[in-house]
Structure formats: C-alpha cells, structure tokens
Amino acid sequence: MTMIMTVAETWTGISTALAGLMLAWTMLKQYFPPHLRSQIETYVQRLVGYLDPYIQITFPELSGEKLKRSEAYTAIQNYLKGNTSATAKRLKADSIKDSQSLVLTMDENEEITDVFEGVKVWWSSKHIPKKNPSFSFYPQSDEQRFFKLTVHRNHRSLITDHYIKHILNEGKVIAARNRQRKLYTNEPSSSWRGYRSKKWSHVTFEHPATFDTLAMDPAKKKEIVDDLEKFTKGKEYYARIGKPWKRGYLLYGPPGTGKTTMIAAMANFLNYDLYDLELTTVKDNSELRKLLIETSGKSIIVIEDIDCSLDLTGKRKEKKKEKDDDENDDPAEKLTKDEEDKPSKVTLSGLLNFIDGIWSACGGEKIIIFTTNHVDKLDPALIRSGRMDKRIEMSYCCFEAFKLLARNYLGLEDAHELFPRVRDLLKVAEMTPADVAENLMPKSTEDDVDKCIKNLVAALENKVKQDEEAREKAKAGSSPEGDESKEDDPEKSENAIANVVQEKAA
C-alpha cells in the first residue's frame, strides 16, 4: 500500500512540474518581448544541451539553396533501405528492377536503430510540410525532408570520422546494384513552377543495343570502349589536371549509320542514365543552366541533330530582322504565326557554357554527346578540342560490320559462299548498316539464309549501278539518251558493275 502511494505521489509531482512548465512557456510567449524571449530560449537550449548526453546530426534533402538534391541524403536513404524492414513499424514499398521486386523503406517520421562497431545509433526520417499549401507559385518551396542521426556524445569522433563515411560508401554501392536506368527528356519551360518543379520526365531505359551487337569496324569499336573505360576510372586524373570530370563526343555521319544505336550501347556499357535534351523547348540560357543542374552524375546528355536543333550562328539575327520587316495585314493570322514561331533564346554562348562553363562541373562523371549528319555545318567553336574531346565518324557498312550483322540476323557463324561477292561490293557501294540489316532481315518464314544473302547482293549491285549512273550523268551533263541506252542493255550494266568493283579492289 505504501509503495502504491509513493508511485502515485511521484506521478503527481511530475504532472505538477509539467503543468508549471507549460504555464511558464505560455507566459513566456505572450508577455515577454521577442528579443528577451529569444535570449531565454537560447539559454534553455544550452541548459538542455548540458543535461542531454546525445548529439544530433541533420542531413537535409536539398542543398545549394535548394538547387539540387543532396548526394548524402540519397546515399543515406539507400543505406537505410537495408535496415528498414527488420526494425521499422511503418514502411513504404517501392519497386525496383523492372518492377519484379519490392524494396521497403521507412515511412515519414519513423525511427530505426543501427549498430556500428558496437555503438548504437538512431536514425529518423523527418518531413515538415508546407506552411501555406494554398500558395502554388513555388510548390513545395517550404517543404523540408531530412534524416536525423542521434548518437551518444561519447562516440562523436567514431561517428563523424568513420560511420558517416561508411554509410555514404555503402549507399552508393547499393544504389549502383539496384538502380534502374532511366531515359529522361526535358519538360517545356512553360510547365516549370519553382525550384522543386518537374524539369525532366523519364521512362525506364530498355534499349537492348550493346557493343557486341553494334555493326562497326572492330578496331574503331575497341578504341571507343577503351576510351570509355579510361573515362570512368579517371576521377583522380581529372582532379589532378584541374578539369571537370566530363567528356564530349561528336558522332557524325550519314543517316542510318548507327549514331543513336551507338549512344544506347554507350549507356548500357557504362550503366549510365540518358538525358535526351530537346533545345527547341528550352526558353533561354538561364533555363538551359537549370536543366544542367538537375542532371545527375553517371549520365549521358544527348543533343541529337545539333545542326537542326537551333540556329546558333549570326543567321538568327538576320531572320529576326526579316521577320520585323515583314508586314502582315491580318492581325489574327499574325498572332497565330507569332505563337507558332516563338524561337528558343538559347545562344551559342549559352550552349558553350553548358558544355564546358563553370556550371558544367556540377555533378561530375558526365558525358555530353552531339550527333549530326553534316559536321561541316557546325560552328567551329562548338566542336573544338576541349568541348568535343572525341570525334567518331559513323561511316558506311564495311565487311567486318556485315559479318556481325549476318551473325545477329541470320545466325551465320561460318562463312557463306557469297561472302567474297559481298566483300567486293561493299568496297564500292556506299550502303549504311541500317540498309544492310534491312536486306538481311527475313521477310517471311520461307526466307532462308541463302535467299537473304542473295537479296543483299542484289541490293548492293543495284546501289553500285545507281552510283555509277549518277557519276556518268554528272560527267555527261545528264544526257537522257545515255540513260535510256543503259537501261536497255543489262549486259552493259553488269560489265560496268564488274569494272567498278575491279577498279576499287585494285
């Protein structure tokens, strides 16, 4: 009985003390001036700090004035996924690896424990919602997410010197193991709202191209693979020479030579994300810079057909002047035309800064790729050394590339009796790998290997004939009579093909 009375008296005392504290806090907020209240709160926090044996470290989600997500936050998030399901009571489920499996993460305002070298620590996930949900001009601008690490102050040096580094390294390893590569495209500038708005949308990257299936000269292919491997291992090298850890590639050549396939093979080889940047939807240089900031490391930024994306030379000013001089009597038609012809204000200077300016160092380990069908149309400043570090010519199909296509499309591991004929024709016929693959592909279930090879030989012979006729037209001034005579004499055409093949072979 005495023991029960003692416990009751203890709880009564605690309740009275809490009530007194609440009353004092209420009076402090209502009757004390702000500057005096601030000083009292500071001293109270110091007092609590002396009495509380634990320290807390906060890792916010956003860093750099909310311009980008903190890499530390992402690494901690990945690390905690492995310790979540065993200890947390409230969980969130996310899919990974083509949605074939689920990974559990702790929910907001949940806490889990971890042990490092015998020391127990506590992790909590915090989420402070927006203060004014109705204000939508900067959505989520007041939203804060962060992880909080709590540990006894006796273990401060162990945690700060070793444990945090261990978590960051493990988080990166887990992310690399579970990451699902993505293909991003930039959203139109008109859809942006504030810092946290969606500047890139993405889908899962599932392109199957690899360097093993890429129809290309083996020596050139090996050179590219070696260059990519050297880049991925060059973090210390780039830091030593004082350059951002990035590399520029220019892929040029006729349509159908495999430039897009090359990009997909690079992404699969490096296990990088792809950012397909459409310049025509970017409003100006400032928004181009914001897009760059939002890209992550271990990524490839692609601008295809750079010569067609924007007019990056002085011709833009001439076109603007012509447009200003043009008078339109129909206001409605002029308004429609103005809406359709709103050009991007991205300039050559802005694009150059995007490639190798100060902001290009954000994130690190990035590859920038330009593609073009007409390299001679590009501004020399855009493709000089240091911006486009490596130029790769995607040329017409060679015999080695053909053998790879024959193995991929027809399962031919050994030589075929028509291979010598194909080799001779490929020396003179300018046919792209895409066209060769199209002729090799069986069109029906009845098409066998022999028929597909014969189809390719016929297509190559026809290409040689067309090229030779085009050259003769240019020499003879496009004489109609000469053209008719060639069409009426198949034997002469065959002899012409043989002569061209022999000349090239010699």
TORTIDREN-284927 format. One record per residue (C-alpha): residue number from 1; x, y, z. Coordinates in steps of 0.25 Angstrom, whole numbers. Example, Ala and Ser with C-alpha at 12.3 -4.5 7.8 and 13.67 -1.06 7.14 Angstrom:
REM residues 2
1 | 49 | -18 | 31;
2 | 55 | -4 | 29;
This chain:
REM residues 506
1 | 0 | 0 | 0;
2 | 11 | 10 | 3;
3 | 18 | 6 | -10;
4 | 6 | 10 | -18;
5 | 4 | 23 | -10;
6 | 19 | 26 | -13;
7 | 17 | 24 | -28;
8 | 4 | 32 | -28;
9 | 11 | 43 | -21;
10 | 23 | 43 | -31;
11 | 14 | 44 | -43;
12 | 6 | 55 | -37;
13 | 19 | 62 | -35;
14 | 23 | 60 | -49;
15 | 9 | 65 | -54;
16 | 10 | 77 | -46;
17 | 24 | 80 | -51;
18 | 20 | 79 | -66;
19 | 7 | 87 | -63;
20 | 16 | 98 | -57;
21 | 26 | 97 | -69;
22 | 14 | 99 | -79;
23 | 9 | 111 | -72;
24 | 23 | 117 | -71;
25 | 24 | 115 | -86;
26 | 11 | 121 | -89;
27 | 14 | 133 | -81;
28 | 28 | 134 | -88;
29 | 21 | 134 | -102;
30 | 10 | 144 | -98;
31 | 17 | 154 | -89;
32 | 31 | 154 | -91;
33 | 37 | 163 | -103;
34 | 43 | 156 | -115;
35 | 57 | 159 | -112;
36 | 56 | 155 | -98;
37 | 49 | 142 | -101;
38 | 60 | 139 | -111;
39 | 71 | 140 | -101;
40 | 63 | 132 | -91;
41 | 61 | 121 | -101;
42 | 76 | 121 | -105;
43 | 79 | 119 | -90;
44 | 69 | 108 | -88;
45 | 75 | 101 | -101;
46 | 89 | 102 | -95;
47 | 84 | 96 | -81;
48 | 77 | 84 | -88;
49 | 90 | 82 | -96;
50 | 98 | 81 | -84;
51 | 88 | 71 | -78;
52 | 85 | 63 | -91;
53 | 96 | 53 | -93;
54 | 92 | 51 | -108;
55 | 96 | 59 | -121;
56 | 88 | 60 | -133;
57 | 93 | 62 | -148;
58 | 83 | 66 | -159;
59 | 84 | 63 | -173;
60 | 75 | 71 | -182;
61 | 69 | 66 | -195;
62 | 73 | 79 | -203;
63 | 86 | 86 | -203;
64 | 92 | 98 | -210;
65 | 80 | 108 | -208;
66 | 70 | 97 | -212;
67 | 76 | 95 | -226;
68 | 79 | 80 | -225;
69 | 77 | 68 | -217;
70 | 88 | 65 | -207;
71 | 96 | 53 | -210;
72 | 98 | 50 | -196;
73 | 83 | 49 | -194;
74 | 81 | 40 | -205;
75 | 93 | 31 | -200;
76 | 87 | 30 | -186;
77 | 73 | 27 | -192;
78 | 79 | 15 | -200;
79 | 87 | 10 | -188;
80 | 75 | 11 | -178;
81 | 66 | 2 | -188;
82 | 74 | -10 | -184;
83 | 72 | -8 | -169;
84 | 57 | -3 | -170;
85 | 49 | -16 | -171;
86 | 54 | -22 | -158;
87 | 52 | -11 | -149;
88 | 43 | 0 | -154;
89 | 28 | -2 | -151;
90 | 23 | 8 | -163;
91 | 28 | 5 | -176;
92 | 27 | 9 | -191;
93 | 28 | 0 | -203;
94 | 35 | 3 | -216;
95 | 38 | -5 | -228;
96 | 52 | -7 | -234;
97 | 58 | -15 | -245;
98 | 47 | -15 | -255;
99 | 36 | -16 | -244;
100 | 40 | -30 | -242;
101 | 43 | -28 | -227;
102 | 39 | -18 | -216;
103 | 48 | -11 | -206;
104 | 43 | -6 | -193;
105 | 47 | 8 | -187;
106 | 43 | 14 | -174;
107 | 31 | 24 | -175;
108 | 32 | 39 | -171;
109 | 34 | 42 | -156;
110 | 39 | 28 | -153;
111 | 51 | 23 | -146;
112 | 60 | 11 | -147;
113 | 73 | 7 | -140;
114 | 87 | 3 | -145;
115 | 99 | -2 | -139;
116 | 114 | 1 | -144;
117 | 126 | -5 | -137;
118 | 117 | -8 | -124;
119 | 111 | 6 | -124;
120 | 96 | 8 | -125;
121 | 91 | 20 | -133;
122 | 77 | 24 | -136;
123 | 72 | 29 | -150;
124 | 59 | 36 | -152;
125 | 52 | 41 | -165;
126 | 46 | 55 | -163;
127 | 37 | 63 | -172;
128 | 32 | 77 | -170;
129 | 20 | 80 | -179;
130 | 18 | 93 | -186;
131 | 14 | 105 | -177;
132 | 4 | 110 | -187;
133 | -2 | 99 | -196;
134 | -11 | 109 | -204;
135 | 1 | 117 | -209;
136 | 5 | 109 | -222;
137 | 14 | 119 | -230;
138 | 26 | 111 | -223;
139 | 20 | 98 | -220;
140 | 27 | 90 | -209;
141 | 37 | 102 | -207;
142 | 35 | 101 | -192;
143 | 35 | 86 | -191;
144 | 46 | 80 | -183;
145 | 51 | 66 | -183;
146 | 63 | 61 | -175;
147 | 69 | 50 | -168;
148 | 73 | 52 | -153;
149 | 85 | 43 | -147;
150 | 85 | 42 | -132;
151 | 97 | 37 | -124;
152 | 103 | 38 | -110;
153 | 113 | 49 | -110;
154 | 124 | 39 | -105;
155 | 124 | 33 | -119;
156 | 125 | 46 | -126;
157 | 138 | 44 | -133;
158 | 135 | 30 | -137;
159 | 122 | 34 | -144;
160 | 127 | 47 | -151;
161 | 141 | 41 | -155;
162 | 137 | 27 | -159;
163 | 122 | 23 | -158;
164 | 117 | 34 | -167;
165 | 127 | 31 | -178;
166 | 123 | 16 | -177;
167 | 109 | 20 | -179;
168 | 112 | 29 | -191;
169 | 120 | 18 | -198;
170 | 110 | 7 | -195;
171 | 99 | 15 | -200;
172 | 106 | 17 | -213;
173 | 109 | 3 | -215;
174 | 94 | -1 | -212;
175 | 89 | 10 | -222;
176 | 98 | 4 | -233;
177 | 93 | -10 | -230;
178 | 79 | -7 | -230;
179 | 78 | 5 | -239;
180 | 68 | 5 | -251;
181 | 74 | 13 | -262;
182 | 65 | 24 | -268;
183 | 63 | 31 | -281;
184 | 60 | 46 | -278;
185 | 54 | 57 | -286;
186 | 53 | 72 | -283;
187 | 39 | 77 | -280;
188 | 35 | 90 | -287;
189 | 39 | 103 | -280;
190 | 24 | 107 | -278;
191 | 21 | 95 | -269;
192 | 32 | 99 | -259;
193 | 28 | 104 | -245;
194 | 38 | 108 | -235;
195 | 51 | 100 | -230;
196 | 44 | 87 | -228;
197 | 36 | 87 | -241;
198 | 38 | 75 | -251;
199 | 48 | 79 | -261;
200 | 51 | 65 | -266;
201 | 41 | 54 | -268;
202 | 46 | 40 | -270;
203 | 43 | 25 | -274;
204 | 51 | 13 | -272;
205 | 62 | 11 | -281;
206 | 61 | -2 | -288;
207 | 69 | -1 | -301;
208 | 76 | -14 | -304;
209 | 88 | -9 | -312;
210 | 102 | -13 | -308;
211 | 115 | -12 | -314;
212 | 115 | -27 | -317;
213 | 103 | -25 | -326;
214 | 107 | -11 | -332;
215 | 111 | -12 | -346;
216 | 124 | -5 | -347;
217 | 139 | -7 | -350;
218 | 144 | -15 | -339;
219 | 157 | -7 | -337;
220 | 149 | 6 | -336;
221 | 139 | 0 | -327;
222 | 151 | -5 | -317;
223 | 156 | 9 | -318;
224 | 143 | 15 | -313;
225 | 141 | 4 | -302;
226 | 156 | 7 | -297;
227 | 153 | 22 | -297;
228 | 140 | 20 | -289;
229 | 147 | 11 | -278;
230 | 158 | 21 | -277;
231 | 148 | 32 | -274;
232 | 141 | 24 | -263;
233 | 154 | 22 | -256;
234 | 159 | 36 | -258;
235 | 153 | 43 | -245;
236 | 167 | 46 | -239;
237 | 173 | 49 | -253;
238 | 163 | 60 | -256;
239 | 165 | 65 | -242;
240 | 180 | 66 | -244;
241 | 179 | 73 | -257;
242 | 169 | 83 | -252;
243 | 157 | 79 | -261;
244 | 143 | 75 | -258;
245 | 140 | 60 | -259;
246 | 133 | 60 | -272;
247 | 135 | 57 | -287;
248 | 130 | 61 | -300;
249 | 127 | 52 | -312;
250 | 123 | 56 | -326;
251 | 116 | 46 | -335;
252 | 115 | 49 | -349;
253 | 112 | 42 | -362;
254 | 100 | 40 | -372;
255 | 86 | 35 | -367;
256 | 85 | 21 | -363;
257 | 100 | 19 | -359;
258 | 96 | 15 | -345;
259 | 98 | 28 | -337;
260 | 86 | 26 | -328;
261 | 90 | 11 | -326;
262 | 104 | 16 | -322;
263 | 98 | 25 | -311;
264 | 90 | 13 | -306;
265 | 102 | 4 | -306;
266 | 110 | 14 | -298;
267 | 99 | 15 | -288;
268 | 98 | 0 | -286;
269 | 113 | -1 | -285;
270 | 114 | 9 | -275;
271 | 101 | 7 | -267;
272 | 98 | 22 | -269;
273 | 85 | 29 | -269;
274 | 81 | 36 | -282;
275 | 77 | 51 | -283;
276 | 71 | 54 | -297;
277 | 71 | 69 | -297;
278 | 62 | 76 | -307;
279 | 68 | 90 | -309;
280 | 56 | 96 | -316;
281 | 47 | 95 | -304;
282 | 57 | 102 | -295;
283 | 53 | 117 | -293;
284 | 67 | 123 | -291;
285 | 81 | 121 | -286;
286 | 77 | 122 | -271;
287 | 67 | 110 | -273;
288 | 77 | 102 | -280;
289 | 86 | 104 | -268;
290 | 75 | 100 | -258;
291 | 73 | 87 | -267;
292 | 88 | 84 | -266;
293 | 88 | 86 | -250;
294 | 76 | 76 | -250;
295 | 84 | 65 | -257;
296 | 91 | 54 | -248;
297 | 105 | 48 | -249;
298 | 107 | 35 | -257;
299 | 99 | 41 | -268;
300 | 100 | 43 | -283;
301 | 94 | 56 | -288;
302 | 90 | 55 | -303;
303 | 87 | 66 | -313;
304 | 83 | 59 | -326;
305 | 84 | 66 | -339;
306 | 91 | 78 | -333;
307 | 91 | 85 | -347;
308 | 76 | 85 | -348;
309 | 72 | 87 | -333;
310 | 75 | 102 | -333;
311 | 81 | 113 | -341;
312 | 93 | 116 | -333;
313 | 100 | 126 | -343;
314 | 98 | 140 | -347;
315 | 87 | 136 | -357;
316 | 77 | 137 | -345;
317 | 79 | 152 | -345;
318 | 76 | 153 | -360;
319 | 64 | 144 | -359;
320 | 59 | 153 | -347;
321 | 61 | 165 | -356;
322 | 54 | 160 | -367;
323 | 42 | 156 | -358;
324 | 41 | 170 | -353;
325 | 41 | 176 | -367;
326 | 30 | 167 | -371;
327 | 17 | 174 | -370;
328 | 4 | 165 | -369;
329 | -10 | 172 | -371;
330 | -17 | 160 | -364;
331 | -16 | 162 | -349;
332 | -22 | 148 | -346;
333 | -12 | 141 | -355;
334 | 0 | 149 | -350;
335 | -4 | 145 | -335;
336 | -5 | 131 | -339;
337 | 9 | 132 | -346;
338 | 15 | 138 | -334;
339 | 11 | 127 | -325;
340 | 16 | 116 | -335;
341 | 29 | 123 | -337;
342 | 33 | 126 | -323;
343 | 48 | 123 | -324;
344 | 57 | 118 | -313;
345 | 66 | 129 | -308;
346 | 77 | 119 | -305;
347 | 90 | 125 | -311;
348 | 103 | 119 | -316;
349 | 110 | 125 | -304;
350 | 99 | 119 | -294;
351 | 101 | 105 | -301;
352 | 117 | 106 | -300;
353 | 115 | 110 | -285;
354 | 106 | 98 | -283;
355 | 117 | 89 | -289;
356 | 130 | 94 | -282;
357 | 126 | 106 | -274;
358 | 127 | 107 | -259;
359 | 113 | 101 | -257;
360 | 117 | 88 | -265;
361 | 125 | 83 | -253;
362 | 112 | 81 | -246;
363 | 110 | 66 | -242;
364 | 123 | 60 | -249;
365 | 124 | 48 | -257;
366 | 116 | 52 | -269;
367 | 117 | 50 | -284;
368 | 112 | 60 | -294;
369 | 109 | 55 | -308;
370 | 105 | 63 | -320;
371 | 100 | 56 | -333;
372 | 100 | 62 | -347;
373 | 98 | 58 | -361;
374 | 106 | 70 | -366;
375 | 118 | 73 | -358;
376 | 123 | 84 | -367;
377 | 110 | 92 | -363;
378 | 114 | 93 | -349;
379 | 121 | 105 | -343;
380 | 136 | 102 | -340;
381 | 135 | 108 | -326;
382 | 125 | 97 | -323;
383 | 133 | 85 | -327;
384 | 147 | 89 | -324;
385 | 156 | 81 | -315;
386 | 152 | 82 | -300;
387 | 138 | 83 | -303;
388 | 136 | 71 | -313;
389 | 148 | 62 | -308;
390 | 146 | 51 | -317;
391 | 140 | 51 | -331;
392 | 134 | 38 | -336;
393 | 131 | 36 | -351;
394 | 119 | 27 | -353;
395 | 122 | 22 | -367;
396 | 116 | 13 | -377;
397 | 116 | -2 | -375;
398 | 129 | -10 | -376;
399 | 131 | -25 | -378;
400 | 134 | -27 | -363;
401 | 121 | -20 | -359;
402 | 114 | -28 | -369;
403 | 119 | -41 | -363;
404 | 114 | -37 | -350;
405 | 100 | -33 | -356;
406 | 100 | -47 | -363;
407 | 102 | -54 | -349;
408 | 92 | -45 | -342;
409 | 81 | -46 | -352;
410 | 83 | -60 | -359;
411 | 91 | -67 | -348;
412 | 103 | -69 | -358;
413 | 115 | -73 | -350;
414 | 123 | -78 | -362;
415 | 126 | -72 | -376;
416 | 116 | -73 | -387;
417 | 119 | -75 | -402;
418 | 114 | -61 | -405;
419 | 123 | -54 | -395;
420 | 134 | -51 | -405;
421 | 124 | -45 | -414;
422 | 118 | -37 | -403;
423 | 132 | -32 | -398;
424 | 136 | -27 | -412;
425 | 122 | -20 | -414;
426 | 124 | -13 | -400;
427 | 137 | -7 | -404;
428 | 130 | 1 | -415;
429 | 115 | 2 | -410;
430 | 112 | 13 | -400;
431 | 101 | 6 | -392;
432 | 98 | 8 | -378;
433 | 98 | -3 | -367;
434 | 83 | 0 | -366;
435 | 81 | -3 | -381;
436 | 89 | -15 | -380;
437 | 81 | -20 | -368;
438 | 68 | -18 | -375;
439 | 72 | -26 | -387;
440 | 78 | -37 | -378;
441 | 65 | -38 | -369;
442 | 56 | -49 | -373;
443 | 43 | -44 | -379;
444 | 35 | -57 | -377;
445 | 36 | -71 | -370;
446 | 40 | -76 | -384;
447 | 52 | -67 | -385;
448 | 65 | -75 | -383;
449 | 79 | -71 | -381;
450 | 83 | -73 | -396;
451 | 71 | -64 | -400;
452 | 74 | -53 | -390;
453 | 89 | -52 | -395;
454 | 85 | -52 | -409;
455 | 75 | -41 | -406;
456 | 87 | -33 | -400;
457 | 96 | -36 | -412;
458 | 85 | -31 | -422;
459 | 83 | -18 | -414;
460 | 98 | -15 | -414;
461 | 99 | -18 | -429;
462 | 87 | -8 | -431;
463 | 94 | 2 | -422;
464 | 107 | 1 | -429;
465 | 99 | 3 | -442;
466 | 92 | 15 | -437;
467 | 105 | 22 | -432;
468 | 112 | 19 | -445;
469 | 100 | 25 | -453;
470 | 100 | 37 | -445;
471 | 114 | 39 | -447;
472 | 113 | 38 | -462;
473 | 101 | 47 | -462;
474 | 110 | 58 | -455;
475 | 121 | 56 | -466;
476 | 111 | 56 | -478;
477 | 103 | 67 | -474;
478 | 91 | 58 | -470;
479 | 88 | 53 | -485;
480 | 74 | 46 | -486;
481 | 79 | 37 | -498;
482 | 90 | 32 | -490;
483 | 81 | 28 | -479;
484 | 72 | 20 | -488;
485 | 83 | 13 | -494;
486 | 88 | 8 | -481;
487 | 74 | 3 | -477;
488 | 72 | -5 | -490;
489 | 86 | -12 | -489;
490 | 86 | -21 | -476;
491 | 99 | -27 | -480;
492 | 106 | -14 | -481;
493 | 101 | -10 | -467;
494 | 107 | -23 | -462;
495 | 120 | -20 | -468;
496 | 120 | -6 | -462;
497 | 118 | -12 | -448;
498 | 129 | -22 | -450;
499 | 139 | -11 | -455;
500 | 136 | -2 | -443;
501 | 138 | -14 | -434;
502 | 151 | -17 | -440;
503 | 156 | -3 | -440;
504 | 153 | -1 | -425;
505 | 159 | -14 | -422;
506 | 172 | -10 | -429;
